[in-house]
Amino acid sequence: MGTCLMTIGVIIIFIKMAGSMGTGDVNKQLLSIGGFGESMNRQPQREVIFSYSSTIENKAKQALSIHSVEPILSAPVEKIMINPERQILIYDRVLKPNGNLDVQGEFVLDTSQMTEEEIAQLLPGVTAYKITYNDGHEVVLQTNIYHR
């Protein structure tokens, strides 16, 4: 009976270890994101360009084929977008181990009904990036930059 319980315990531990090595955890180890930058005019206007940039780094020991990057915006920024469409940046680029991919883009926002203080509180506007790589694998990397 004791041997049976011990065997079951070992199997449970093995299953938990195998589960922790699933694609979600592996994805987060393969890619990282940093070097964030965002800018926009803080004067209320009908059409304001919100620019963003960051750098994706391949932490894997093998090359990864980066297909696309989609910035995920904060709810306040999404609300004031003039053309509220998803922006998917297509790269189709092989990223060597320890290689970097610079990501940059822009959205047009309507801040005409906001105060300068409210506009300043919109940043950071990009909260995460959804990356598609190696024939359809996806990972969402959080920027870990929070609103004030």
Secondary structure, DSSP 8 states (H G I E B T S, - for coil): -HHHHHHHHHHHHHHHHHHHTSHHHHHHHHEEEEEEEEE---S--SSEEEEEEEEEEE-SSS-EEEEEEEEEE-HHHHHTBSS-----EEEEEEE-TT-EEEEEEEEEE--TTS-HHHHHTT---EEEEEEEETTTEEEEEE------
